[in-house]
């Protein structure tokens, strides 16, 4: 299903340029109806860009056009359509800064995360120099008519279009339409798919992932469900007798991100248990009886940990004088030192520094080490900390 749709008035009688793909006409000219509807973009990325717009001190609304401009002859965009007054008005969300259109024949997860990762390289611009980005995700685009409609709208908004379309004919249609209307576009899946096909000597299926429901209830799906259920039951040191059933065991002091990291890994199909290290409390014996290749320690900078703990206590409504030693710097350092001694006594446990890492980055380090060990690969430059 198309994640967002937009209606237009087509007033220019000039015929559309001919394409080798179907040309469609959008909504009829009914002056009583509004000419545009707000694009529904990716909630996560729109919030991300708006937050950075606010942090940079930019206004989210564009200045209203000068009334004198009303006398200017009818303006046309790159698609050849007349641009109405309502189309020129900005809603403060979808027309702020540059637009990125993400088109997918599936859920759009790959396109959205690829764009999100790429935008991370432009924080210096988004935050410091006031440039902003508006993103729009269109998922479930499985026919050419809808694809052409999106490209036309991208041309109207002077947007760039990135797409993940498994069907070669859909990808070819996207390229031709973008070329016709002057829309810059990028095929995210095409190059990597072709490279893998060449490497394997097998042609790709050309079907979106999960097409026809063939993969929805696969073995992998049930494995992820089972992993999430296991991980939730094993949270925060619960049921230590079941630690041997885990694929990965995380240990570290409170507020080092063990729970969210565990859930993230579980959603990838790994059964994860986490065990907190608390001074005065003995760790379960089963932790030390495990295959050490399963266990990973987490550590963090003491100042950052203190800040996180204070914030957590405030969120829970706990007054500072009621927190005892929990967020006191002296106690925080002692607890980290205590954890460090335990890690030193178990040198085969990798210790992951999480201070400046996102959950995804920490997970990537853990999974790399986990699979290297499981497949008996030689690890270059093994170090105690990662």
N, C-alpha and C positions, 0 to 999 in steps of 0.2 A: 504494500500500500504506500502511496506517496505521502511522505511525512508532512508536506506543506504544499498548499496550492495557492495560486494567485490569479485573479481575473483581470482582464484587460479589455479596453475598447479598441476595436480595429477600425479606424476612420480613413486610413489612406487606401484608396482604391487600387494603388499600384500592385500588380501581382507579385506574389512571393517568388524569390529566386528558386529555380528548380534544383531539387536534391534527388539523389538516388534513394532517398528514404522518405517516407510519407510526410507531407506538410499538413499541419493541422491548424485550424482556426479556433481561437479561444472564445470567450463569452460574447454574447450579442451586445449591440449598442443600445442599452436601455439607460437613458440619462437619469432615471429615478433611482438606479442602484449605484452604490459606491463602486468606483473603478478599480480599487485595489483592496486586497485583504492582507493583513500583516502576515509576513512569513513566520512560520513556526520553526525555529532553528533548534540546534542542540542545546538543551538546557544547561548542560555542564560547561560547554565551551562559551556560550553566550554569557553566562555568569562570570566565567573566567575573564573574558575580554572587558565586560563592564566593570569588574573589580579593578582591573588595571587602568581603565579609563578614569575611574574615580581617583585612584592613587596618583595618577599623573596630573590631576587637577583639571582635566578637560571637562567641558560641558557635554552632557550626553545628547542634547538637542542641537540640531543644526540651526543657524540663524534663519528666520523667516524671510522669504524672498521679498525684494523690493516691490511694492505695489505698482510702480511704474512699469515693471517688466510685464504687466498684464497686457500691455499694448503691443508686445512683440509678437510677430507672426508665429503660427503654430510650429512648435519644436518637434523634431522627430529624432528617435533614437536609432541605434545601429540595426534594429530589426525592421525599420521602415515604418513603424507604428507611430501615430501621433502620441505625444506625451501630455496627458491631462494634468490639470492643476492638482488633483488629488494624488497623482503619481509623483509630482514634484515635492509634495509635502513630506516631511520626514516624521516618522513615528517615534524617533528618539532611540530606537533599539535596532531596527534592521538596516537603517541607512547611515549609521554612524561609522565613519572610517571606511576602510576597504572591506569588501565582501568576499567570502570564500564559500562556494557551493560544493557540498560533498554528496555524491550520487553513488548509490549501491543497489545491487539487485538482491541483496540480503538484508541483514540487520544494520549494516553500516558501521559495525564495530571496528573493522580494519581501517576504513577511511577516517573515522573520527579520531582514533588513537594515533594514526599516522600524522594527521594534521596537528593534533595536540602536541605530539613530540616535536614536530617541526616548529610550532609556535614558541616552544620553549627556548629556541635559539634566538628569539627576538625580544626577550624580556628587556634588554637594554633600550630598545626602541619603544616598546609598548609602555614602559614605566617612565623612562627618563626623558623621552623626546615627544611624548604626546600622540604618537600614532596609535590607532586602535583598529581592531578587527571584529567584524561581525560574521558569524558562522551559521550556516544553514545545512541541516542534514536531511537528505531525501532518501529514505530506505524503501526497499521492496519495489524498485523501479524495474519492471520486467517487460515493458513493451516500448516500442520506439516512439509512439505518440506522446507518452508522458515524458520521455527523455527529451524530445524536441521542445516540449512546453517549458521544461526546466532550462534548457539552453537559451531559449528566447528571453526568459526572465533574467538569466545571468547577463545577457547582452544589455538589457535595459538598466541593470544595476552596475554595469562595468565591473562584473565580478570575475574571479578566476574559478574554474571548475576542476575539481579532482574527482576521479571516479574509480570504483572497483567493480568492473563488469566482467563476469566470467565468460559470457557468450561473446565470441569474437565478432559476430555481426552487430551486437549492441555497442561494443567498443569502437568498431569502425564507424557506426552511425554517430556516436558521440564526437569522434574526431572530425568527421565531415561537417557536422552541424556547427561545431565550434569554429572551424576554419571559415565556414560561410559567413557567420555573424561576428567574426573577429573576437571570439572569446578565448583567452588563453586557457589551456587545459593540460592536465597531467594524468596519465594512466598509472595508477599505483601498482596494480597486480600484473599488468602485461609483461614488463621486462623480466621480473623474477620468475613468472610462470614459464616464459619462453626459455629462460636459462636452465630451469630445472628439467623441462621437457627435453632439452638438448642433452643434458647430463644423463638422464635416465633412459633416453631413447624411446620415450613413450609420449604420445600425444595427450594433451589435457582433455578432460571431459567436456569443458565448456559449460558446465552446469554450476549454478551458485551453490555454495555449501548448504547442505540440508535440503536440496531441491526435492520436492515431492514427498518430504517427510522421511526420506530414506535414512537420514543420519540422526534424526531428532531423538529417537529412542534407541540409540546405539549402546553398545557396551560401555563406551567412554562416558556417555551421559549418566548411566547408572553408577559408574565408578565415581564420578564427581559428587553425585548425591550422597553416596555412602561416605565419601571422604569428608564432606561438610558435616554430616551427622556425627561422625566419629570425633571430629575436631572440636565441635561445640561441647560434647560430653567431656572431653579431656582438657577443657580450658582451665587455666590458673591452677595447675597441679592436681586436678580432680582425678580420681581413679588411677593412682600410680601403678596399680597391678597390671594395667593394660598398656603400659608404656612400650612393651615389646611388640605390640601390634602396630605401632606408629611407623610411618616411613621416615618421618623427620621429627626430631625433638628439639625444641628451642628452650634455652634457659638464660636467665638474666634477672637483674633487679627489677623492681616495680617501675612501670612507665617507660620501658625500653621498646614498647611497641610489639610485644609478643603476641597479643590477641589479634590485632588487625592483620599482622603478618601471617599468623596461622590461618586465618579465614581466607586471605588472599591465596595462599598456597593450596588450601583445600579446594577452592574453586577451580584449580588447575588439576585436581584429581589426586592430591597427595594427602594421606592421613597424617595429621600433625598434632602433636601434644606439646604443651608448654608448661614449664615448671619454674615458678618464681624462686629467686634466691633472696632470703630474708635473714638478717642477722638474728641469731638466737633460735632459729628454727632449723632443724636438721633436714637435709635433703633426703628424698626417698632412696632406699638402697637399690631399688630397681633401676634408678637412673644410671648407676655405676655398673650395673650388670648388663647393660645394653651393648650392642655393637657400637663402638665409639664413632664409626663412620656416620651414624644417624644423628649424632648430637652436635648442636651448634650453639655457641655462646653469643650473647648480644651485650654490647657495652656502649656507653654514651658519655659525652662530655659532662662533667658534674654541674657546671653552670646552666647548661641547657636542661639537664634533668631537674634541677631545682625549679627552674621556671615552669616546666611542664607540670611538676607536682603542685606548685602553688596554684596554677591555673585550674588544675583538676579539682583541688580542694575548694576553690572558689565556686566552681561550677556545681559542686555537690552541696554548697551552702555551709561549708565547714569554716568556722572562724580560725584565724591564724593561731590564736593561743590554744585552740583545741587540737591542732595538728601534731602536737608534741614534737617529735624529732623528724617526722616524715619529710618535711621540706627544708629542714635546717641544713645549711651548707656543711657543717661539720659531720652530721650524720650521713648526708648524701655521699661525702667522700669516703667515710669509713665503710659504707655499704658497698661502694664500687671497689674499694680495696679488698674487701672480703670476697667479693665475686671474682676478682682478679686472682686471688690465691687459689680458689677452687679451679679456675681455668688452668693455672700453672700446674696444678697437681694432675690435670688431665690433658696433657699436651697434644693429644690426638683430636681434641675438640677445636675446630676453627673458631676464632673469635671475630665476630663481624662488628665493625664500627658503624653505628647507625646515625650518628650525629647529623651528618649533612646529606643523608640519603633518604629518598622517597621509599615507600614500601616496595614499589615495583623494582627499584634498584637493588634493595637488600635481597629481595626474593631472587633476583637474577643471579646474584653472587652465590647464594645458598644452593640454588639448583645447579649451577655450573659445578660447584664442588661436589655436590651430591652425586651427580651423574658421572663425573670423572672418577670418583671413588668406586661407584657401583660397577663401572665398566673397566676397572683396573687400569685406567690410563695413568701415565706418569705425569705428575704435576710439576711444571716448571716453577722454579723459585718459590717453593713452599714457605710460607711465613705464618707466624702465629696470629697475625691480625690481618683483616681484609677490609 
